Amino acid sequence: MLRRMQTPIPIAAVAAIATLALLLPLVGMLWRMPWTDLPDLLGTSEVRTTLRLSAVVSISATFACVVLGLPLAWVLARTTFPGRGFVRALVLLPMVLPPVVGGTALLFALGRRGLVGQYLDSWFGVTLPFTTAGAIVAATFVSLPFFVVAIETALLQLDERFEETAGSLGASPWRTLWLVTIPSIKGAVVAGAALSWARALGEFGATITFAGDSPGRTRTLPLEIFLALETNPDLALA
């Protein structure tokens, strides 16, 4: 049986400091929390509307990430094509862009006078900026990379012989995907979806830049918290 290596004291000390650095802000927030007023603060119609809208936006964005991200991750992990490195870098781009820059890019691409948005407006009458659909698009844009990276990593670690065996037994690529590949990486699918949902739920910069701040339409939870910090800190904490 392998013996667990003893942790050197300097490493343990630094690890403890890092843990405290992560814990301290949470403790400070809980220390300041208006516990006795929580039911009243969270029971207002404005808060309920914001929570409901945030749930709609984040869940819709997560669904979009799964639908778009599974095929994209499979292509990146299982095929070779010119420009694959560029596509992978493009997938990672929303993770490193400042969210406001991402929202600005969406605005110039999908806005009423944007590269594609002008045609969506003139041909189909579809306007995305400053709508709930726009908030979903912004949340999807920033959270899609988390799902794709999780699935691609899992696919790269998966033994391809399982898929090859299914193919040799007559299963089509589509049937192999649904009956062999996806069940084999279901843990990564759940983890990727959870990460995407959390990122979508917490999105602020891209949402306010592309979708604006309209109560009941685009004012999601992070926007509500930011506004409450200026006028009602107790509500923001709640």
Secondary structure as a PSIPRED ss2 file (coil, helix, strand):
# PSIPRED VFORMAT (PSIPRED V4.0)

   1 M C   1.000  0.000  0.000
   2 L C   1.000  0.000  0.000
   3 R C   1.000  0.000  0.000
   4 R C   1.000  0.000  0.000
   5 M C   1.000  0.000  0.000
   6 Q C   1.000  0.000  0.000
   7 T C   1.000  0.000  0.000
   8 P C   1.000  0.000  0.000
   9 I H   0.000  1.000  0.000
  10 P H   0.000  1.000  0.000
  11 I H   0.000  1.000  0.000
  12 A H   0.000  1.000  0.000
  13 A H   0.000  1.000  0.000
  14 V H   0.000  1.000  0.000
  15 A H   0.000  1.000  0.000
  16 A H   0.000  1.000  0.000
  17 I H   0.000  1.000  0.000
  18 A H   0.000  1.000  0.000
  19 T H   0.000  1.000  0.000
  20 L H   0.000  1.000  0.000
  21 A H   0.000  1.000  0.000
  22 L H   0.000  1.000  0.000
  23 L H   0.000  1.000  0.000
  24 L H   0.000  1.000  0.000
  25 P H   0.000  1.000  0.000
  26 L H   0.000  1.000  0.000
  27 V H   0.000  1.000  0.000
  28 G H   0.000  1.000  0.000
  29 M H   0.000  1.000  0.000
  30 L H   0.000  1.000  0.000
  31 W H   0.000  1.000  0.000
  32 R H   0.000  1.000  0.000
  33 M C   1.000  0.000  0.000
  34 P C   1.000  0.000  0.000
  35 W H   0.000  1.000  0.000
  36 T H   0.000  1.000  0.000
  37 D H   0.000  1.000  0.000
  38 L H   0.000  1.000  0.000
  39 P H   0.000  1.000  0.000
  40 D H   0.000  1.000  0.000
  41 L H   0.000  1.000  0.000
  42 L H   0.000  1.000  0.000
  43 G C   1.000  0.000  0.000
  44 T C   1.000  0.000  0.000
  45 S H   0.000  1.000  0.000
  46 E H   0.000  1.000  0.000
  47 V H   0.000  1.000  0.000
  48 R H   0.000  1.000  0.000
  49 T H   0.000  1.000  0.000
  50 T H   0.000  1.000  0.000
  51 L H   0.000  1.000  0.000
  52 R H   0.000  1.000  0.000
  53 L H   0.000  1.000  0.000
  54 S H   0.000  1.000  0.000
  55 A H   0.000  1.000  0.000
  56 V H   0.000  1.000  0.000
  57 V H   0.000  1.000  0.000
  58 S H   0.000  1.000  0.000
  59 I H   0.000  1.000  0.000
  60 S H   0.000  1.000  0.000
  61 A H   0.000  1.000  0.000
  62 T H   0.000  1.000  0.000
  63 F H   0.000  1.000  0.000
  64 A H   0.000  1.000  0.000
  65 C H   0.000  1.000  0.000
  66 V H   0.000  1.000  0.000
  67 V H   0.000  1.000  0.000
  68 L H   0.000  1.000  0.000
  69 G H   0.000  1.000  0.000
  70 L H   0.000  1.000  0.000
  71 P H   0.000  1.000  0.000
  72 L H   0.000  1.000  0.000
  73 A H   0.000  1.000  0.000
  74 W H   0.000  1.000  0.000
  75 V H   0.000  1.000  0.000
  76 L H   0.000  1.000  0.000
  77 A H   0.000  1.000  0.000
  78 R H   0.000  1.000  0.000
  79 T C   1.000  0.000  0.000
  80 T C   1.000  0.000  0.000
  81 F C   1.000  0.000  0.000
  82 P C   1.000  0.000  0.000
  83 G C   1.000  0.000  0.000
  84 R H   0.000  1.000  0.000
  85 G H   0.000  1.000  0.000
  86 F H   0.000  1.000  0.000
  87 V H   0.000  1.000  0.000
  88 R H   0.000  1.000  0.000
  89 A H   0.000  1.000  0.000
  90 L H   0.000  1.000  0.000
  91 V H   0.000  1.000  0.000
  92 L H   0.000  1.000  0.000
  93 L H   0.000  1.000  0.000
  94 P H   0.000  1.000  0.000
  95 M H   0.000  1.000  0.000
  96 V H   0.000  1.000  0.000
  97 L C   1.000  0.000  0.000
  98 P C   1.000  0.000  0.000
  99 P H   0.000  1.000  0.000
 100 V H   0.000  1.000  0.000
 101 V H   0.000  1.000  0.000
 102 G H   0.000  1.000  0.000
 103 G H   0.000  1.000  0.000
 104 T H   0.000  1.000  0.000
 105 A H   0.000  1.000  0.000
 106 L H   0.000  1.000  0.000
 107 L H   0.000  1.000  0.000
 108 F H   0.000  1.000  0.000
 109 A H   0.000  1.000  0.000
 110 L H   0.000  1.000  0.000
 111 G C   1.000  0.000  0.000
 112 R C   1.000  0.000  0.000
 113 R C   1.000  0.000  0.000
 114 G C   1.000  0.000  0.000
 115 L C   1.000  0.000  0.000
 116 V C   1.000  0.000  0.000
 117 G H   0.000  1.000  0.000
 118 Q H   0.000  1.000  0.000
 119 Y H   0.000  1.000  0.000
 120 L H   0.000  1.000  0.000
 121 D H   0.000  1.000  0.000
 122 S H   0.000  1.000  0.000
 123 W H   0.000  1.000  0.000
 124 F H   0.000  1.000  0.000
 125 G C   1.000  0.000  0.000
 126 V C   1.000  0.000  0.000
 127 T C   1.000  0.000  0.000
 128 L C   1.000  0.000  0.000
 129 P C   1.000  0.000  0.000
 130 F C   1.000  0.000  0.000
 131 T C   1.000  0.000  0.000
 132 T H   0.000  1.000  0.000
 133 A H   0.000  1.000  0.000
 134 G H   0.000  1.000  0.000
 135 A H   0.000  1.000  0.000
 136 I H   0.000  1.000  0.000
 137 V H   0.000  1.000  0.000
 138 A H   0.000  1.000  0.000
 139 A H   0.000  1.000  0.000
 140 T H   0.000  1.000  0.000
 141 F H   0.000  1.000  0.000
 142 V H   0.000  1.000  0.000
 143 S H   0.000  1.000  0.000
 144 L H   0.000  1.000  0.000
 145 P H   0.000  1.000  0.000
 146 F H   0.000  1.000  0.000
 147 F H   0.000  1.000  0.000
 148 V H   0.000  1.000  0.000
 149 V H   0.000  1.000  0.000
 150 A H   0.000  1.000  0.000
 151 I H   0.000  1.000  0.000
 152 E H   0.000  1.000  0.000
 153 T H   0.000  1.000  0.000
 154 A H   0.000  1.000  0.000
 155 L H   0.000  1.000  0.000
 156 L H   0.000  1.000  0.000
 157 Q H   0.000  1.000  0.000
 158 L C   1.000  0.000  0.000
 159 D C   1.000  0.000  0.000
 160 E C   1.000  0.000  0.000
 161 R H   0.000  1.000  0.000
 162 F H   0.000  1.000  0.000
 163 E H   0.000  1.000  0.000
 164 E H   0.000  1.000  0.000
 165 T H   0.000  1.000  0.000
 166 A H   0.000  1.000  0.000
 167 G H   0.000  1.000  0.000
 168 S H   0.000  1.000  0.000
 169 L C   1.000  0.000  0.000
 170 G C   1.000  0.000  0.000
 171 A C   1.000  0.000  0.000
 172 S C   1.000  0.000  0.000
 173 P H   0.000  1.000  0.000
 174 W H   0.000  1.000  0.000
 175 R H   0.000  1.000  0.000
 176 T H   0.000  1.000  0.000
 177 L H   0.000  1.000  0.000
 178 W H   0.000  1.000  0.000
 179 L H   0.000  1.000  0.000
 180 V H   0.000  1.000  0.000
 181 T H   0.000  1.000  0.000
 182 I H   0.000  1.000  0.000
 183 P H   0.000  1.000  0.000
 184 S H   0.000  1.000  0.000
 185 I C   1.000  0.000  0.000
 186 K H   0.000  1.000  0.000
 187 G H   0.000  1.000  0.000
 188 A H   0.000  1.000  0.000
 189 V H   0.000  1.000  0.000
 190 V H   0.000  1.000  0.000
 191 A H   0.000  1.000  0.000
 192 G H   0.000  1.000  0.000
 193 A H   0.000  1.000  0.000
 194 A H   0.000  1.000  0.000
 195 L H   0.000  1.000  0.000
 196 S H   0.000  1.000  0.000
 197 W H   0.000  1.000  0.000
 198 A H   0.000  1.000  0.000
 199 R H   0.000  1.000  0.000
 200 A H   0.000  1.000  0.000
 201 L H   0.000  1.000  0.000
 202 G C   1.000  0.000  0.000
 203 E C   1.000  0.000  0.000
 204 F C   1.000  0.000  0.000
 205 G H   0.000  1.000  0.000
 206 A H   0.000  1.000  0.000
 207 T H   0.000  1.000  0.000
 208 I H   0.000  1.000  0.000
 209 T H   0.000  1.000  0.000
 210 F H   0.000  1.000  0.000
 211 A C   1.000  0.000  0.000
 212 G C   1.000  0.000  0.000
 213 D C   1.000  0.000  0.000
 214 S C   1.000  0.000  0.000
 215 P C   1.000  0.000  0.000
 216 G C   1.000  0.000  0.000
 217 R C   1.000  0.000  0.000
 218 T C   1.000  0.000  0.000
 219 R C   1.000  0.000  0.000
 220 T C   1.000  0.000  0.000
 221 L H   0.000  1.000  0.000
 222 P H   0.000  1.000  0.000
 223 L H   0.000  1.000  0.000
 224 E H   0.000  1.000  0.000
 225 I H   0.000  1.000  0.000
 226 F H   0.000  1.000  0.000
 227 L H   0.000  1.000  0.000
 228 A H   0.000  1.000  0.000
 229 L H   0.000  1.000  0.000
 230 E H   0.000  1.000  0.000
 231 T H   0.000  1.000  0.000
 232 N C   1.000  0.000  0.000
 233 P H   0.000  1.000  0.000
 234 D H   0.000  1.000  0.000
 235 L H   0.000  1.000  0.000
 236 A H   0.000  1.000  0.000
 237 L H   0.000  1.000  0.000
 238 A C   1.000  0.000  0.000
